């Protein structure tokens, strides 16, 4: 693996979040119910499917080393903001593979050949934006993701489910693990539990 580095697993970091997200959500919900803003209305909101107050709290993550395959699943969640590493301007050198392929010699040989050709074309003066067409979807990328609490719940319901692809499922589980302690009333959900 001279021309690329194999990543064992993507990393997830919670970069920023709304300070006291549950307090803000309760404050927003209190206007709907003309209630005391210090009362915890989140269980009522979740029970009734009244989720718009959850949109006032947001969470920003940095996900590093995810495959383009997984990033394409992530960006399907359109009620979010994304800033992804550009393969147009940066040189790609890392790959993520599922465990079932990570030790496969044929796969390693194919990746080695693709990355060698990618680097050769760049050295010959081909623009990175054109050379990137040679890269496989296993090419690893980094991405910033900001979602509000409502979209995160939806994301977790879909992407922590047992039938979700393992890479995106592992990322979603790490994200859920990071936000649960910050907003336990909002994210008191078990992995793979579908919302109403």
Secondary structure, 3 states (H helix, E strand, C coil): CCCCEEECCCEEEEEEECCCHHHHHHHHHHHHHCCCCCCCCHHHHHHHCCCHHHHHCEEEEEEEEEEHHHHHHHCCCCCEEEEECCCCCCCCCEEECCHHHHCCHHHHHHHHHHHHHHHHHHHCCCCHHHHHHHCCCCEEEEEEEEEEHHHHHHHHHHHCCCCCCHHHHHHHHHHHHHHHCCCCCCCCCCCCCCCC
